[in-house]
Structure formats: C-alpha cells, structure tokens
Amino acid sequence: MDFNEMYNRMAGYVAIFNKNDRDQNICLINNDRVLEWMSKNIPMVDLPDKVIERAYYFRWWSYRKHIRKSPDGYVITEFMPDVAWAGKHNTINCAAGHHFYEGRWIKETKYLDEYLRFWFERGSLRSYSCWLADAAYKRYLVTGDIAPIKRHFSDFISNYEAWELERSDDNGLFWQVDDREGMELSIGGTGQRPNINSYMYADAKAISAMALLLGDKERAVQFEEEARRIGALMRDILWDDKMGFFKTFVTEKHMKIQHEKYHWADDAYTNQPLGLCPVPELFGYTPWYYGVMDEAAEDYLKAWRFITDPDYFAGPFGLATAPISHSDFMRPHRHECAWDGPSWPFATCQALGAMARTLRNYPQLDMADDFMKLITQYAAAHRLEEIDWVDENYDPLTGEWIARKRLYERNDNNKDRGQNYNHSTFCDLIISDVIGLQFDENGRISVNPLAKDWPYFCLQGIYAHGNELCVMYDKDGSRYGMGAGLKVRVN
C-alpha cells in the first residue's frame, strides 16, 4: 500500500459519490473539482473497515459543498439550500463548533480563518448555543497558528460576557431553550441544560489557555476559576445521583419562557415537572465531551451503562436521543425535527467524542469495543437506499431518515433541504479518536488508537505546526513495509 493506491481508492469513492449526487444546489467547489480539492486538502486514510473508510471520504466530499465564498469572506453553511431561520449567507451558529472541529484538518486555512472573523463581524453569534472559543482553540492545537487567537481574543471574552448577561441564572448556571440548542421538543425542554453549561465551561477553559499563550496571567486565572465554578455547579445541580446521569434542571421561570415564547402548539411537552427532568437524554454525555469530567470521581462513570442499553440509547440503527423504552419516546406528532428519541448525528458525534475522551482519561474502562461498534454503526447510517447520504435525523429503530420523510409527505417546498446536512462531525472522530491523534498545548502529539483490534491503518497528509505527518500502524509489518507497530513520520 502506497500513496498512489490510497489516492486511487479515494478517487474511486469520489466517482461513486459524484455519479449518485442528487443535489441540485450550486457550490463553490463543484464535483468536477472535488477530487483535486480533496487530494490537496484532506488527510487520506487506509482503513480495514471499509464502511468507516467510505463514510470518511463521503463526509469530506459532503463538507466541501458547504464552503461558500460570500462578500464577507468564506463561510461554512449547515444547509445547502437557504432556510428561513438562517442568518446572513445562510449561516447558522448552532453547529459552527462542529464545523471547526472537522475543518481544522483541512490544509487550506483561509476557509476557517475567514469563517471565524465572519462570526464576530457579521454573524448572528448567539442565535443558538455554541462553543466558538473552544472550537477555535482546538483548531489552534492542530495548526499551531496563533494569529487567529490574537486577533479575536477580546472577541471571545466579549462573547462570553454577553452569554453571561443573556443566559445566566441566579444559582450561577446557564439556561437555554431547547430549540435554541437546535434540540426542539426535547423531553427536558427549557432549563439549565447540560449542553450550554458544557459549552460555557469549554469556552472558559479555552479562553484561559489562550490567555496563557498571550501572556495574560490574570485572565488565565480568572477564566480557569470560572470553568471550575461551572463544573462544580453542574455536578452539584445537574447530576442525578440516584440515576447516575446529567439532566436538565427546570424552574418556574424556565417553564414560563418555554410556554410564552417558544411553544410548539400541541407538540410541546407541557407536563415537565420542576427540578431535574425525570428522563435521561443522550446530551447528558456532553460534560465528558467538553472536558467537564476530565478529573471527576470514578463514581460518575456509571452513566456510561446507558449507551449500550437497548432500553435507553442503544438502537439497532443508531443512538436514540431519549430512552427507547420510555412512554414519550418518539410520540406521535408532525414536527420533523423533534429530539424526543430520533437519532441525530449532532448528538451522536458528541456522545462518541465523549466516550473516546473518557477512555483516554480512564483507560481501565472496558468500553473500546463498544466505542468501535458504535462508530461503525454511525458510519453505516450514512445511506439512503443504495447511495451515500447524510441528512437531519433518523429513526434509531429502522434507520429511516425522519425529517426527509415528513417533508416529502407534506410536499414541502424545501423538502430536499436536509441532504448533505452539515450539522455534525465524523472525520474528526476518525482522526482524533479511532486513530487517536491528539495535540497538546505545547505542540506535542500523542497517538492512542481506540481501534485496538485493527491489523493496520494509515493516516496520510496531516498538516500541523508547519509539518506534514503520517500516522500508520502495521501489526506485522507486511502492509506498508516499514516494520511492525505504530509509527509517526514527519515530512
């Protein structure tokens, strides 16, 4: 196996994706140019699991469709066609953090440089919950380019302070409407949700790390203390010790906001009791994904028993966002974008990223095989009949794409809006977690693969800190002719 063979295999996948493309939207990097663009910009892989390998290349093929050149510079979109609830240039900040996590592996840096600038100069920055400082810092760890950090350091702080004014409660936690997290009709509804508090924790940690980079020790201490405060409050208030899970905490104020401003007619959940939501939801794993639980006591790890339990989140085709055995699981209603059980790639990638981070912090856990099974399941979900596909949400019991089905049943004018939906990560999970390539604040790399039973893998073309890296594993040395074991080659 050499570079040319990897390229030829990628070219074969791209030819299939192009042939089967149903998308009629015009994009900047069209299908005639996509193979050239991918060969210059994305890391190529050689993986023994061809379901994962194919989905990896499909997601890069799909991601480039969302790179849009606007009068305000490059932006990354979520939907291909324009949707009414988007902001300028069809941008939506809900999944912007995922766009940065995924896009940080692209060699050409101008796309995300200008996208970051757009959010502070022209974007609707707080329409939805978002972890922009954390995403920008995670990108810096890969690129080593401090210029965007310097340019926007004060912007990150201003954005954080604005969130404090808009969404902080008297007890010190942050609240959010489920719809404003892109999670309408979640069973927990409006309240002090694990998501927004995890995002704010991650942003505080990132701002603290940025401050250290820039020599601002006072800010570094301030935001490190802020992160610790949020983490402690989350464990104190949002953790249901009896069940062993993070949940949404609801007050009368939150119920009033839900009913008066963000109701969904007869589809809304109106019987939510005050206090902790009695129902665990998949986004309860977000504290692990964003580092809140990096140094937590091992007792919290009991939460992970739910992810493989078919009564809770383990559907035969994907991870459910609410317990499969619960009476409110996917209850009948017409809303196509509910979060009362459908499998959403947005939540799946967060849960799997959380699982991987937990395994790195607690290697004694026996979950690596479960993680790999779930990654393969996630990869296999990228289908519509016989073609490669990613859309909004799907039934974890059947694999059918729900929003698409309902929009077609209504003959909605924008019924094809969900194809190539850019609302989650996939490639980042393969690079960072399956292969296990991680960068620390000092530019050092580590490789801790969770694909422990694979006989080989190769990741070629990682551009980081001014170097090109190749990570390969060859169990017996027969595939790559470079000797047995794990190797990292530079330039």
C-alpha positions as CSV (number, residue, x, y, z in Angstrom):
1,M,0.0,0.0,0.0
2,D,1.4,3.4,-1.0
3,F,0.3,6.9,-1.7
4,N,-0.9,6.2,-5.2
5,E,-3.0,3.3,-4.1
6,M,-4.6,5.4,-1.4
7,Y,-5.3,8.2,-3.9
8,N,-6.8,5.8,-6.4
9,R,-9.1,4.3,-3.8
10,M,-10.2,7.9,-2.8
11,A,-10.8,8.7,-6.4
12,G,-13.0,5.6,-6.8
13,Y,-15.2,6.7,-3.9
14,V,-15.4,10.2,-5.3
15,A,-16.5,8.9,-8.7
16,I,-19.3,7.0,-7.0
17,F,-20.4,10.0,-4.9
18,N,-20.4,12.2,-8.0
19,K,-22.4,9.7,-10.0
20,N,-25.1,9.3,-7.3
21,D,-25.3,13.0,-6.4
22,R,-28.9,14.2,-6.3
23,D,-28.0,17.7,-5.0
24,Q,-29.1,20.5,-7.4
25,N,-27.6,23.3,-5.4
26,I,-24.6,25.2,-6.8
27,C,-21.5,25.1,-4.7
28,L,-18.1,26.8,-4.8
29,I,-16.0,23.6,-5.2
30,N,-18.1,21.6,-7.7
31,N,-18.0,17.9,-8.5
32,D,-15.6,18.4,-11.3
33,R,-13.1,19.9,-8.9
34,V,-13.8,18.0,-5.8
35,L,-11.2,15.2,-6.2
36,E,-8.4,17.7,-6.9
37,W,-9.5,19.7,-3.8
38,M,-9.7,16.6,-1.6
39,S,-6.2,15.4,-2.7
40,K,-4.7,18.8,-1.8
41,N,-6.6,19.4,1.5
42,I,-7.7,16.4,3.4
43,P,-5.8,13.5,5.1
44,M,-6.2,10.3,3.2
45,V,-6.8,7.1,5.0
46,D,-6.3,3.4,4.6
47,L,-8.6,1.5,7.0
48,P,-9.5,-2.2,7.3
49,D,-13.2,-1.2,8.0
50,K,-14.4,-0.2,4.6
51,V,-17.8,1.1,5.9
52,I,-15.9,3.6,8.0
53,E,-13.4,4.4,5.3
54,R,-16.2,5.1,2.7
55,A,-18.2,7.3,5.2
56,Y,-15.0,9.2,6.0
57,Y,-14.4,10.1,2.3
58,F,-18.1,10.8,1.8
59,R,-18.2,13.3,4.7
60,W,-15.3,15.2,3.3
61,W,-17.0,15.1,-0.1
62,S,-20.1,16.5,1.5
63,Y,-18.3,19.1,3.8
64,R,-16.7,20.9,0.8
65,K,-20.2,21.6,-0.6
66,H,-20.8,23.9,2.4
67,I,-17.8,26.1,1.8
68,R,-19.3,29.3,0.5
69,K,-17.5,32.4,-0.7
70,S,-19.5,35.4,0.4
71,P,-18.9,39.2,0.3
72,D,-17.9,38.8,3.9
73,G,-15.3,36.1,3.2
74,Y,-15.6,32.3,3.4
75,V,-18.4,30.8,5.5
76,I,-19.4,27.3,6.2
77,T,-23.1,26.5,5.9
78,E,-25.3,23.9,7.7
79,F,-28.0,23.5,4.9
80,M,-27.2,23.6,1.2
81,P,-30.4,25.5,0.2
82,D,-31.3,28.7,2.0
83,V,-33.6,28.2,5.0
84,A,-35.7,30.8,6.6
85,W,-34.2,30.6,10.1
86,A,-30.6,31.0,9.0
87,G,-28.7,34.3,9.3
88,K,-26.6,36.1,6.8
89,H,-25.2,34.0,3.9
90,N,-27.4,31.1,5.2
91,T,-25.2,30.7,8.2
92,I,-26.4,29.1,11.5
93,N,-24.1,29.1,14.5
94,C,-25.7,26.0,16.1
95,A,-23.2,23.6,14.6
96,A,-20.3,26.1,14.0
97,G,-18.2,24.3,16.6
98,H,-18.6,21.1,14.7
99,H,-17.5,22.9,11.5
100,F,-14.3,24.0,13.2
101,Y,-13.6,20.6,14.8
102,E,-14.0,18.9,11.4
103,G,-12.4,21.7,9.3
104,R,-9.3,22.0,11.4
105,W,-7.8,19.1,9.5
106,I,-8.1,20.9,6.1
107,K,-4.8,22.1,4.8
108,E,-6.0,25.4,3.4
109,T,-6.5,27.6,6.4
110,K,-8.3,30.6,4.8
111,Y,-11.7,29.0,5.0
112,L,-11.9,28.8,8.8
113,D,-9.8,32.0,9.3
114,E,-12.4,34.0,7.4
115,Y,-15.3,32.0,8.9
116,L,-14.2,32.8,12.4
117,R,-13.9,36.5,11.5
118,F,-17.3,36.5,10.0
119,W,-19.0,35.4,13.2
120,F,-17.6,38.4,15.1
121,E,-18.1,40.9,12.4
122,R,-21.3,39.9,10.6
123,G,-22.7,36.7,12.1
124,S,-25.7,36.1,14.4
125,L,-23.3,34.8,17.1
126,R,-25.8,33.9,19.9
127,S,-28.8,32.7,18.0
128,Y,-28.1,29.2,19.3
129,S,-25.8,27.8,21.9
130,C,-22.2,27.5,20.6
131,W,-18.7,26.7,21.8
132,L,-16.8,29.0,19.5
133,A,-13.8,29.8,21.7
134,D,-13.2,26.1,22.4
135,A,-13.5,25.3,18.7
136,A,-11.0,28.0,17.8
137,Y,-8.6,26.8,20.4
138,K,-8.9,23.2,19.4
139,R,-8.1,24.3,15.9
140,Y,-5.0,26.1,17.1
141,L,-3.8,22.9,18.8
142,V,-3.6,21.4,15.3
143,T,-2.4,24.3,13.2
144,G,-0.1,26.0,15.7
145,D,-1.1,29.3,14.2
146,I,-1.6,31.8,17.0
147,A,-2.7,34.7,14.7
148,P,-6.5,34.0,14.9
149,I,-6.2,33.7,18.7
150,K,-4.5,37.1,18.9
151,R,-6.9,38.7,16.5
152,H,-10.1,37.5,18.3
153,F,-9.0,37.1,21.9
154,S,-11.0,40.1,23.1
155,D,-14.0,38.9,20.9
156,F,-14.0,35.6,22.7
157,I,-14.2,37.4,26.1
158,S,-16.9,39.8,24.9
159,N,-19.0,36.9,23.6
160,Y,-18.6,35.0,26.9
161,E,-19.7,38.1,28.9
162,A,-22.7,38.6,26.6
163,W,-23.8,35.0,27.3
164,E,-23.5,35.7,31.0
165,L,-25.8,38.7,30.7
166,E,-28.3,36.8,28.5
167,R,-28.4,33.3,29.9
168,S,-27.0,33.1,33.4
169,D,-29.3,32.2,36.3
170,D,-29.1,33.3,40.0
171,N,-27.6,30.0,41.0
172,G,-24.6,30.5,38.6
173,L,-25.6,28.1,35.9
174,F,-26.7,28.9,32.3
175,W,-30.1,28.2,30.9
176,Q,-31.3,27.8,27.4
177,V,-34.4,26.9,25.4
178,D,-34.1,23.5,23.8
179,D,-35.0,25.0,20.4
180,R,-32.0,27.4,20.8
181,E,-29.7,24.4,21.2
182,G,-31.1,23.0,17.9
183,M,-33.0,20.4,20.0
184,E,-36.7,21.3,19.9
185,L,-39.2,19.1,21.6
186,S,-36.6,17.5,23.8
187,I,-38.3,16.0,26.8
188,G,-36.4,18.2,29.3
189,G,-37.3,21.3,27.4
190,T,-36.1,24.7,28.6
191,G,-33.9,24.9,31.6
192,Q,-30.3,24.7,32.9
193,R,-29.3,22.2,30.3
194,P,-26.1,20.1,30.2
195,N,-25.3,21.4,26.7
196,I,-25.0,25.1,27.2
197,N,-23.2,24.7,30.5
198,S,-20.7,22.3,29.0
199,Y,-20.1,24.8,26.1
200,M,-19.6,27.6,28.6
201,Y,-17.2,25.5,30.6
202,A,-15.2,24.6,27.4
203,D,-15.2,28.3,26.3
204,A,-13.9,29.4,29.7
205,K,-11.1,26.8,29.7
206,A,-10.2,27.8,26.1
207,I,-10.1,31.5,27.0
208,S,-7.9,30.7,30.0
209,A,-5.5,28.7,27.7
210,M,-5.5,31.5,25.1
211,A,-4.6,34.0,27.8
212,L,-1.6,31.9,28.9
213,L,-0.5,31.8,25.2
214,L,-0.7,35.6,25.1
215,G,0.9,36.2,28.5
216,D,-2.2,37.4,30.2
217,K,-1.9,35.6,33.5
218,E,-4.7,37.5,35.2
219,R,-7.3,36.5,32.5
220,A,-5.9,32.9,32.6
221,V,-6.6,32.6,36.3
222,Q,-10.0,34.3,36.0
223,F,-11.4,32.0,33.3
224,E,-9.8,28.9,34.8
225,E,-11.7,29.7,38.1
226,E,-14.8,30.3,36.0
227,A,-14.6,26.9,34.4
228,R,-14.1,25.2,37.8
229,R,-17.1,27.1,39.2
230,I,-19.3,25.9,36.3
231,G,-18.1,22.3,36.5
232,A,-18.7,22.2,40.3
233,L,-22.2,23.6,39.9
234,M,-23.0,21.1,37.1
235,R,-22.0,18.2,39.3
236,D,-24.0,19.6,42.2
237,I,-27.2,20.6,40.4
238,L,-27.5,18.8,37.1
239,W,-26.2,15.4,38.2
240,D,-28.9,13.0,39.2
241,D,-27.0,10.8,41.7
242,K,-29.8,8.3,42.0
243,M,-29.9,7.6,38.3
244,G,-26.3,8.5,37.6
245,F,-26.7,10.9,34.8
246,F,-26.6,14.6,33.8
247,K,-30.1,16.1,33.2
248,T,-31.9,19.4,32.6
249,F,-32.9,21.4,35.7
250,V,-36.2,23.3,35.2
251,T,-37.6,26.2,37.3
252,E,-40.9,28.1,37.0
253,K,-39.0,30.8,35.1
254,H,-37.9,28.3,32.5
255,M,-41.4,26.9,32.2
256,K,-42.9,30.3,31.6
257,I,-40.3,31.1,28.9
258,Q,-41.0,27.8,27.2
259,H,-44.7,28.3,27.1
260,E,-44.8,32.0,26.3
261,K,-42.0,32.4,23.7
262,Y,-41.0,29.1,22.3
263,H,-44.1,26.9,22.2
264,W,-44.7,24.3,19.5
265,A,-48.5,24.2,19.7
266,D,-49.8,20.7,20.5
267,D,-46.4,19.1,20.0
268,A,-44.8,20.7,23.1
269,Y,-44.1,18.8,26.3
270,T,-46.3,20.7,28.8
271,N,-46.1,18.4,31.8
272,Q,-42.4,18.8,32.7
273,P,-42.1,18.8,36.5
274,L,-39.9,21.3,38.2
275,G,-36.4,20.3,39.2
276,L,-34.4,17.7,37.4
277,C,-36.0,16.2,34.4
278,P,-37.0,12.6,35.3
279,V,-35.9,11.4,31.9
280,P,-32.2,11.0,30.9
281,E,-31.4,12.3,27.4
282,L,-28.4,11.5,25.2
283,F,-27.0,15.0,25.5
284,G,-26.3,14.2,29.2
285,Y,-22.9,12.9,27.9
286,T,-21.8,16.4,26.7
287,P,-20.0,17.2,30.0
288,W,-17.5,14.4,29.1
289,Y,-17.0,15.6,25.6
290,Y,-16.1,19.2,26.6
291,G,-13.8,18.3,29.5
292,V,-16.0,19.0,32.5
293,M,-15.5,15.4,33.7
294,D,-11.7,15.1,33.0
295,E,-10.8,14.9,36.6
296,A,-14.1,13.8,38.1
297,A,-14.5,10.9,40.5
298,E,-14.9,7.4,39.0
299,D,-18.4,7.2,40.5
300,Y,-19.7,9.3,37.7
301,L,-18.6,6.7,35.1
302,K,-21.8,4.7,35.8
303,A,-23.5,7.0,33.3
304,W,-21.9,5.0,30.5
305,R,-24.0,1.9,31.2
306,F,-26.9,3.6,29.3
307,I,-25.1,3.9,26.0
308,T,-25.2,0.2,25.2
309,D,-28.6,-0.5,26.9
310,P,-31.4,-1.1,24.4
311,D,-33.9,0.2,26.9
312,Y,-32.1,3.6,26.8
313,F,-30.0,4.8,23.9
314,A,-28.8,1.8,22.0
315,G,-31.0,1.5,18.9
316,P,-30.2,-1.1,16.3
317,F,-29.5,1.6,13.7
318,G,-28.2,4.5,15.9
319,L,-28.1,6.2,19.3
320,A,-31.5,7.4,20.4
321,T,-31.7,10.9,21.9
322,A,-34.3,9.7,24.6
323,P,-34.8,6.3,26.2
324,I,-36.3,3.9,23.8
325,S,-38.4,2.2,26.5
326,H,-39.9,5.5,27.7
327,S,-43.6,6.3,27.1
328,D,-42.7,9.6,25.4
329,F,-40.2,8.1,23.1
330,M,-40.9,9.4,19.5
331,R,-44.6,10.1,20.5
332,P,-46.9,10.9,17.5
333,H,-46.6,14.4,16.2
334,R,-46.0,16.2,12.9
335,H,-42.8,18.1,13.8
336,E,-40.0,16.7,11.6
337,C,-37.1,17.9,13.9
338,A,-38.0,16.5,17.3
339,W,-35.4,15.5,19.9
340,D,-37.7,13.0,21.8
341,G,-35.9,9.9,20.5
342,P,-34.8,10.2,16.9
343,S,-31.1,9.7,16.2
344,W,-29.3,12.9,15.4
345,P,-25.7,12.9,14.1
346,F,-25.2,16.1,16.1
347,A,-25.8,14.3,19.4
348,T,-24.2,11.0,18.2
349,C,-20.8,12.7,17.4
350,Q,-20.9,14.4,20.8
351,A,-21.7,11.2,22.6
352,L,-19.0,9.2,20.8
353,G,-16.5,12.0,21.3
354,A,-17.4,12.0,25.0
355,M,-16.9,8.2,25.1
356,A,-13.5,8.5,23.5
357,R,-12.3,11.2,25.8
358,T,-13.5,9.2,28.8
359,L,-11.5,6.2,27.5
360,R,-8.4,8.3,27.2
361,N,-8.8,9.6,30.8
362,Y,-9.8,6.2,32.2
363,P,-8.0,3.6,30.1
364,Q,-9.0,0.9,32.6
365,L,-12.6,1.1,31.3
366,D,-13.7,-1.8,29.1
367,M,-15.5,0.3,26.5
368,A,-13.2,0.4,23.5
369,D,-15.0,-2.4,21.7
370,D,-18.3,-0.8,22.4
371,F,-17.0,2.5,21.0
372,M,-15.8,0.9,17.8
373,K,-19.2,-0.9,17.3
374,L,-20.9,2.5,17.7
375,I,-18.6,4.2,15.3
376,T,-19.2,1.5,12.7
377,Q,-23.0,1.9,13.3
378,Y,-22.7,5.6,12.8
379,A,-20.8,5.2,9.6
380,A,-23.3,2.7,8.3
381,A,-26.1,5.2,8.9
382,H,-24.8,7.3,6.0
383,R,-27.1,5.7,3.5
384,L,-30.3,6.4,1.7
385,E,-31.4,3.2,-0.1
386,E,-28.2,2.3,-2.1
387,I,-26.5,5.7,-2.1
388,D,-24.3,7.6,0.4
389,W,-26.3,10.1,2.3
390,V,-26.3,12.3,5.4
391,D,-29.5,14.2,6.5
392,E,-31.1,15.6,9.6
393,N,-32.4,12.8,11.8
394,Y,-33.4,9.2,11.5
395,D,-35.3,6.5,13.3
396,P,-32.8,4.6,15.6
397,L,-35.1,1.5,15.2
398,T,-35.4,1.4,11.4
399,G,-32.7,3.7,10.0
400,E,-35.2,5.8,8.0
401,W,-34.5,9.5,7.6
402,I,-37.4,11.1,9.5
403,A,-37.3,14.8,8.5
404,R,-36.9,13.9,4.9
405,K,-39.8,11.5,5.0
406,R,-42.2,14.0,6.6
407,L,-41.1,16.9,4.3
408,Y,-41.9,14.7,1.4
409,E,-45.2,13.6,2.8
410,R,-46.2,17.3,3.1
411,N,-44.6,18.0,-0.3
412,D,-42.7,20.9,1.4
413,N,-41.3,23.5,-0.9
414,N,-37.8,22.8,0.6
415,K,-38.2,19.0,1.0
416,D,-34.7,18.3,-0.1
417,R,-33.1,20.7,2.4
418,G,-31.5,18.0,4.5
419,Q,-29.3,16.3,2.0
420,N,-25.6,16.8,2.8
421,Y,-26.6,18.2,6.2
422,N,-23.5,19.7,7.8
423,H,-24.6,19.5,11.5
424,S,-22.1,17.1,13.0
425,T,-18.6,15.7,12.8
426,F,-17.4,12.3,11.6
427,C,-13.9,12.7,10.1
428,D,-12.7,14.3,13.3
429,L,-13.8,11.3,15.3
430,I,-11.9,9.0,13.0
431,I,-8.7,11.1,13.2
432,S,-8.8,12.1,16.8
433,D,-10.4,9.1,18.4
434,V,-10.4,5.9,16.2
435,I,-6.8,6.6,15.2
436,G,-6.3,8.7,18.3
437,L,-4.2,11.6,17.0
438,Q,-4.1,14.3,19.7
439,F,-2.1,17.6,20.1
440,D,-1.4,19.2,23.4
441,E,-0.8,22.9,24.2
442,N,2.9,22.5,23.6
443,G,2.5,21.1,20.1
444,R,3.4,17.6,21.2
445,I,1.5,14.8,19.6
446,S,0.2,11.5,21.0
447,V,-1.4,8.6,19.3
448,N,-3.7,6.4,21.3
449,P,-5.9,4.4,18.9
450,L,-9.2,3.1,20.0
451,A,-9.2,0.7,17.0
452,K,-7.2,-1.7,19.1
453,D,-8.1,-4.8,17.0
454,W,-7.4,-3.4,13.6
455,P,-4.4,-5.1,11.9
456,Y,-3.4,-1.8,10.2
457,F,-4.4,1.8,9.5
458,C,-2.7,4.7,7.8
459,L,-3.5,8.5,8.1
460,Q,-1.5,10.4,5.4
461,G,-1.4,14.1,4.9
462,I,-2.0,15.7,8.4
463,Y,-0.7,19.3,8.1
464,A,0.1,20.6,11.6
465,H,2.5,23.2,13.0
466,G,4.2,23.6,9.6
467,N,4.8,19.9,9.1
468,E,3.2,17.1,7.2
469,L,2.5,14.0,9.3
470,C,1.8,10.4,8.5
471,V,0.5,8.0,11.2
472,M,0.5,4.3,10.5
473,Y,0.0,1.1,12.3
474,D,1.1,-2.3,10.8
475,K,0.6,-5.2,13.1
476,D,3.1,-7.5,11.4
477,G,4.9,-5.1,9.0
478,S,3.5,-6.7,5.9
479,R,1.2,-4.0,4.7
480,Y,3.4,-0.9,4.5
481,G,6.9,-2.4,4.5
482,M,8.0,0.0,7.3
483,G,8.3,-2.6,10.1
484,A,5.8,-3.7,12.6
485,G,4.0,-1.5,15.1
486,L,2.8,2.1,15.3
487,K,4.8,4.9,13.6
488,V,4.6,8.6,13.1
489,R,6.5,10.1,10.2
490,V,7.2,13.8,9.8
491,N,7.6,15.4,6.4
